Amino acid sequence: MTLVELFVVIAILGLLAAVLLPPWPRAKANSKQASCLRNLDQLDIAFHMYAEDNRSLLAQNVAFEPKHDPAFGTNSWVYGNMKNQSDATNALLLKSGEQFPYTPQPETFRCPADSVVGNGVPRVRSYAMNSWIGSGEMEAEEEETPFRVFLKESDLAAGVPSSIWVLIDEHAATLDDGWFMVAMNDTQPFAELPATRHQNAYGLNFADGHAEIYRLRTPAAHIAETQAAAFAQPFAPPGIATTNTDWLKLKQVTTSY
């Protein structure tokens, strides 16, 4: 083989590599996305099994407060603050949650695409629950709100289960407790952020048992800017969130009248 022929062979191999290799990262990402949806499916089953065993009552969903964790001593669906290094990697703390006995595999609570670690160990949880489910806190947060909170399975049945999300894949920047706040009055748009790890998309499950991937139309950086603007007020000026299609889409499946 001449030197020219060798160069031609190398060029052809390089071209084939360029054509064949790009799908592999996409395939890997798609596999993690599918695994995330399976996790959400399993957690949704656990969510309903708990209610069946507890007279239709949903597991509690309690917001974290910096000075103490009021979730302890309650029937919280999950415990632990992912902003706290010791909590974030504590599987025993995760197992204390009311839903764990119905999904007794710690890895189910973590999105496989979640690469955040603490002290070299992966975090134990990636998901958080809709703030309008399992708690009456949003009624106090938004006085005289026309929207409903869901404390029992019968409440969800009245609110169209296929249109109410339960658990969401939350962004590492805001993931702390198991409570994902959605302000229906737009005073705090994106007070907590959906994850972007599935190629600028996130997973969430619904009260009827199905799970979906929501692709974000807004770049993650712009979502963070919307969040920062809201926190700077601390109440957002009118219109700051109503033009963001990703915020509107999430709100539409958060609660009902």
C-alpha positions as CSV (number, residue, x, y, z in Angstrom):
1,M,0.0,0.0,0.0
2,T,1.3,3.4,-1.0
3,L,1.4,6.4,1.3
4,V,-1.3,8.0,-0.7
5,E,-3.5,4.9,-0.4
6,L,-2.9,4.8,3.4
7,F,-4.0,8.5,3.7
8,V,-7.2,7.6,1.7
9,V,-8.0,4.7,4.1
10,I,-7.4,6.9,7.1
11,A,-9.6,9.6,5.7
12,I,-12.4,7.1,5.0
13,L,-12.1,5.7,8.5
14,G,-12.3,9.2,9.9
15,L,-15.4,10.0,7.9
16,L,-17.1,6.7,9.0
17,A,-16.2,7.5,12.7
18,A,-17.7,11.0,12.3
19,V,-20.9,9.5,10.9
20,L,-21.3,6.6,13.3
21,L,-20.1,8.0,16.6
22,P,-22.5,11.0,17.2
23,P,-25.6,8.8,17.7
24,W,-23.9,7.1,20.7
25,P,-24.1,10.1,23.1
26,R,-27.7,10.7,22.0
27,A,-28.5,7.0,22.6
28,K,-26.9,7.2,26.1
29,A,-28.9,10.3,26.9
30,N,-32.1,8.8,25.6
31,S,-31.5,5.7,27.8
32,K,-31.1,7.9,30.9
33,Q,-34.3,9.7,30.0
34,A,-36.2,6.5,29.7
35,S,-34.8,5.3,33.0
36,C,-35.9,8.6,34.6
37,L,-39.4,8.1,33.3
38,R,-39.4,4.5,34.8
39,N,-38.4,5.9,38.1
40,L,-41.2,8.4,38.0
41,D,-43.6,5.6,37.1
42,Q,-42.5,3.6,40.1
43,L,-42.7,6.6,42.4
44,D,-46.2,7.3,41.1
45,I,-47.3,3.7,42.0
46,A,-45.8,4.2,45.5
47,F,-47.7,7.5,45.8
48,H,-51.0,5.8,45.2
49,M,-50.2,2.7,47.3
50,Y,-49.6,4.8,50.3
51,A,-53.0,6.5,49.9
52,E,-54.7,3.1,49.6
53,D,-53.2,2.0,52.9
54,N,-54.0,5.3,54.6
55,R,-57.7,5.9,54.1
56,S,-57.1,7.8,50.8
57,L,-54.9,10.4,52.6
58,L,-51.8,11.4,50.5
59,A,-48.4,11.4,52.1
60,Q,-47.5,14.8,53.5
61,N,-45.4,17.2,51.5
62,V,-43.7,19.7,53.8
63,A,-41.5,22.6,52.9
64,F,-38.0,22.9,54.4
65,E,-37.1,25.9,56.7
66,P,-33.5,26.8,57.2
67,K,-33.4,26.6,61.0
68,H,-35.1,23.3,61.3
69,D,-36.8,20.6,59.2
70,P,-40.5,20.5,60.1
71,A,-40.9,17.4,58.0
72,F,-39.6,15.3,60.9
73,G,-42.4,14.0,63.1
74,T,-44.9,14.2,60.2
75,N,-45.9,11.6,57.6
76,S,-43.7,13.3,54.9
77,W,-43.3,11.5,51.6
78,V,-39.5,12.1,51.9
79,Y,-37.0,13.6,54.2
80,G,-33.7,15.3,53.7
81,N,-32.3,18.6,52.4
82,M,-30.3,18.1,49.2
83,K,-28.4,21.4,49.9
84,N,-27.0,19.8,53.0
85,Q,-24.0,17.5,52.2
86,S,-24.8,15.0,54.9
87,D,-28.5,14.7,54.0
88,A,-27.8,14.6,50.2
89,T,-25.9,11.4,50.5
90,N,-27.8,9.8,53.4
91,A,-29.7,6.8,52.1
92,L,-30.9,6.0,55.6
93,L,-32.6,9.4,55.8
94,L,-34.2,8.7,52.4
95,K,-35.6,5.4,53.7
96,S,-37.4,7.2,56.5
97,G,-39.9,8.7,54.1
98,E,-43.4,7.4,54.0
99,Q,-43.3,6.3,50.4
100,F,-40.0,4.4,50.6
101,P,-41.6,1.1,51.8
102,Y,-43.6,1.1,48.6
103,T,-40.5,1.7,46.4
104,P,-37.7,0.1,48.5
105,Q,-34.9,0.8,46.0
106,P,-32.9,4.0,46.8
107,E,-31.9,4.4,43.2
108,T,-35.5,5.0,42.2
109,F,-35.4,8.4,43.9
110,R,-32.5,9.6,41.7
111,C,-32.5,10.5,38.0
112,P,-29.8,8.5,36.3
113,A,-28.7,11.7,34.5
114,D,-28.2,13.5,37.8
115,S,-24.4,13.9,38.0
116,V,-24.3,16.0,41.2
117,V,-22.2,14.5,44.0
118,G,-21.4,15.3,47.6
119,N,-18.1,14.3,49.0
120,G,-17.6,12.1,45.9
121,V,-20.9,10.3,46.4
122,P,-24.0,10.7,44.2
123,R,-27.0,12.5,45.8
124,V,-29.8,10.2,46.8
125,R,-32.7,12.2,45.4
126,S,-33.5,14.2,42.3
127,Y,-37.2,14.6,42.5
128,A,-39.6,16.9,44.4
129,M,-43.4,16.9,44.8
130,N,-45.9,19.5,43.6
131,S,-46.5,22.1,46.4
132,W,-50.3,21.9,45.8
133,I,-50.2,18.2,46.7
134,G,-50.0,16.7,50.2
135,S,-50.0,20.1,51.9
136,G,-52.2,23.1,52.6
137,E,-49.3,25.4,52.6
138,M,-50.1,27.0,49.3
139,E,-53.6,28.1,50.6
140,A,-51.7,30.1,53.2
141,E,-49.1,31.3,50.7
142,E,-51.7,32.6,48.2
143,E,-54.5,34.0,50.3
144,E,-58.0,33.6,48.9
145,T,-56.6,31.5,46.0
146,P,-59.2,30.0,43.7
147,F,-57.0,27.0,43.2
148,R,-57.3,23.8,45.1
149,V,-54.9,21.8,47.2
150,F,-54.9,18.0,47.1
151,L,-54.8,16.2,50.4
152,K,-56.8,13.0,49.4
153,E,-57.0,10.8,46.3
154,S,-60.6,12.0,46.0
155,D,-59.3,15.6,45.7
156,L,-57.1,14.5,42.8
157,A,-60.0,12.7,41.1
158,A,-62.0,15.9,41.2
159,G,-59.1,17.8,39.7
160,V,-58.6,15.7,36.5
161,P,-55.7,13.4,37.4
162,S,-54.3,13.2,33.9
163,S,-53.7,17.0,34.1
164,I,-52.1,17.2,37.6
165,W,-48.4,16.5,38.0
166,V,-47.2,14.9,41.2
167,L,-43.4,14.6,41.1
168,I,-40.9,16.6,39.0
169,D,-37.2,16.2,38.1
170,E,-35.8,19.3,39.8
171,H,-32.7,21.4,38.9
172,A,-29.7,21.0,41.1
173,A,-29.6,24.8,41.7
174,T,-32.8,24.7,43.7
175,L,-33.3,21.1,44.9
176,D,-33.4,21.1,48.7
177,D,-36.5,19.6,50.3
178,G,-39.1,17.4,48.7
179,W,-41.5,20.4,48.1
180,F,-41.5,22.1,44.6
181,M,-43.2,25.5,44.8
182,V,-45.3,26.7,41.9
183,A,-46.8,30.2,42.6
184,M,-50.1,30.2,40.6
185,N,-50.4,34.0,41.2
186,D,-47.1,34.6,39.4
187,T,-45.5,36.3,42.4
188,Q,-42.6,34.0,42.4
189,P,-42.1,32.5,38.9
190,F,-39.7,29.6,38.9
191,A,-39.1,29.9,42.6
192,E,-37.8,26.4,42.0
193,L,-36.4,25.2,38.7
194,P,-37.2,22.1,36.6
195,A,-34.1,20.1,35.6
196,T,-32.5,20.6,32.2
197,R,-30.3,17.4,32.2
198,H,-32.4,15.6,29.6
199,Q,-31.1,17.8,26.7
200,N,-32.9,20.9,28.1
201,A,-35.9,18.8,29.2
202,Y,-37.3,17.4,32.5
203,G,-39.5,14.6,33.6
204,L,-42.6,14.6,35.6
205,N,-45.4,12.1,36.5
206,F,-49.1,12.7,36.8
207,A,-51.8,11.6,39.2
208,D,-53.3,9.2,36.7
209,G,-50.1,7.2,36.6
210,H,-48.4,8.3,33.4
211,A,-45.1,10.2,33.1
212,E,-43.9,12.6,30.5
213,I,-40.8,14.6,29.4
214,Y,-41.3,18.3,29.0
215,R,-38.9,20.0,26.7
216,L,-38.0,23.5,27.6
217,R,-38.4,26.1,24.9
218,T,-36.5,28.7,27.0
219,P,-32.8,28.3,27.4
220,A,-31.9,27.3,31.0
221,A,-29.9,30.5,31.5
222,H,-33.0,32.6,30.6
223,I,-35.1,30.6,33.1
224,A,-32.6,31.4,35.7
225,E,-32.8,35.1,34.8
226,T,-36.5,35.0,35.2
227,Q,-36.1,33.3,38.6
228,A,-33.4,35.9,39.7
229,A,-35.7,38.8,38.6
230,A,-38.5,37.3,40.7
231,F,-36.3,36.9,43.8
232,A,-35.0,40.5,43.5
233,Q,-38.4,42.0,44.2
234,P,-39.1,39.7,46.2
235,F,-42.4,39.8,44.3
236,A,-42.3,39.8,40.6
237,P,-43.8,42.7,38.7
238,P,-46.9,42.0,36.5
239,G,-46.1,40.2,33.3
240,I,-42.6,38.8,34.2
241,A,-43.8,35.2,34.1
242,T,-46.9,35.4,31.9
243,T,-44.8,35.6,28.7
244,N,-42.7,32.6,29.5
245,T,-44.2,29.6,27.8
246,D,-42.4,27.1,29.9
247,W,-43.8,28.7,33.1
248,L,-47.3,28.7,31.7
249,K,-47.1,25.1,30.6
250,L,-46.0,24.0,34.1
251,K,-48.7,26.0,35.8
252,Q,-51.4,24.5,33.5
253,V,-50.7,21.1,34.9
254,T,-50.1,22.0,38.6
255,T,-53.5,22.4,40.0
256,S,-57.1,23.2,39.1
257,Y,-60.1,25.3,40.3
